[in-house]
Amino acid sequence: MAEPLLIFPDDEFRARTAQLQAEMNAHDLDALLLTTPQDVFYTTGFLTRFWESPARPWFVIVPAAGLPVAVIPSIGAPLMQRTWVADIRTWDAPNPVDDGLSLLTDTLRDLRLHRIGVPMGLETHLRMPLADFHSLSKSFDIVDGTPALHRTREIKSEAEIAKIRDICTIAGRAFDRVPEIAHAGVPLNQVFRDFQSLLLQEGADWVSYVAGAAGPDGYADVISPAAPTPLRPGDVLMLDTGAVRDGYFCDFDRNAFVGTPSDAVRRTHDRLWQATEIALDTLRPGMRACDAHRILSGPLDAPGAGRLGHGLGTALTEWPSFTPHDTTELRAGMVLTLEPSAHVTDTHILVHEENIVLRDHGPELLSPRAPQFGTVLR
């Protein structure tokens, strides 16, 4: 028999299931039906890159009492058998006539479940054919299960926090090595490729996200693909990564200067660092996401700024969002990003990001603190 997966012990998943069930009972749900990679991993420990193939749906049922049940394509059975889940029901997929729908329906009936919660809110999605979901809805009372899922997943266990701290440390070591790969004359797209290599060398399992930009007054956006433009003296280089270790993400960036930065860039970078410092000193449980936005934007005199942080865990970005409109209560055990941004010119910005866990006494850094004055590249 194959060795069990050792990312977490069974007790970790039992505790998560118990918390989910408490929330389900509070919302009068018979079960949660989960279909996404993050939710399946969170409840079972089933971790695979095979999700990149959209050809097959996958289902995990978490009943309001009892243990989770996996209803999955047969190709996933050997891996699921290495998790803590004992009840695994499979079909040969993909099947263009019936791709697991009848097996899922029969399983829900066998378990005598009727009022089924499915995540429908912000930062959720459904990973099954919409036609099959409509068919399922004719047989069961399908309602929104987002609150039960969010309230559980937004608080991280100490085991989860340790995983996020680990990948943050790995990324920190890769950022420390950026001067090895980036200097005047190196094309930006080469920097991106080499930075991903550094992350893997330092211990990341994979690199789901690398973004960044470079320019003399900062950058106009932070999501465009890297161009083959060489770095030039006076450029600001920003790299942002969502690397993964044991299923958990880091998400923070660093700014580096090719040679001597302009006075405007230096001042803006220091303001961002100071705004983050204020948030590290003042953020507390009981505040709301919109309060975090106010704390971060206040020193920058940018009350209308967009999202300035978010949750972090098995997904690169999780709820809540630090915006003026998000009133989610911040609770101890949340892992969050602090991500203020500020304009250097009318068209160019700088972004600074750190990862924290919110404790009873305030934030605890998980990412290595950025240098106050950035990193200088030759």
Secondary structure as UniProt FT lines:
FT   HELIX           10..26
FT   TURN            27..28
FT   STRAND          31..34
FT   HELIX           37..44
FT   HELIX           49..52
FT   TURN            54..55
FT   STRAND          59..63
FT   STRAND          69..73
FT   HELIX           74..76
FT   HELIX           77..80
FT   TURN            81..82
FT   STRAND          87..91
FT   HELIX           101..110
FT   TURN            111..112
FT   STRAND          115..118
FT   TURN            122..123
FT   HELIX           130..139
FT   STRAND          141..144
FT   HELIX           146..153
FT   HELIX           158..176
FT   HELIX           178..181
FT   TURN            184..185
FT   HELIX           188..202
FT   STRAND          206..215
FT   TURN            216..217
FT   TURN            233..234
FT   STRAND          236..245
FT   TURN            246..247
FT   STRAND          248..249
FT   STRAND          252..258
FT   HELIX           263..282
FT   TURN            285..286
FT   HELIX           289..297
FT   HELIX           298..300
FT   TURN            303..304
FT   STRAND          310..311
FT   STRAND          318..321
FT   TURN            324..325
FT   TURN            332..333
FT   STRAND          335..338
FT   STRAND          341..343
FT   STRAND          349..351
FT   STRAND          354..359
FT   TURN            360..361
FT   STRAND          362..365
FT   TURN            372..373
FT   STRAND          375..377
//
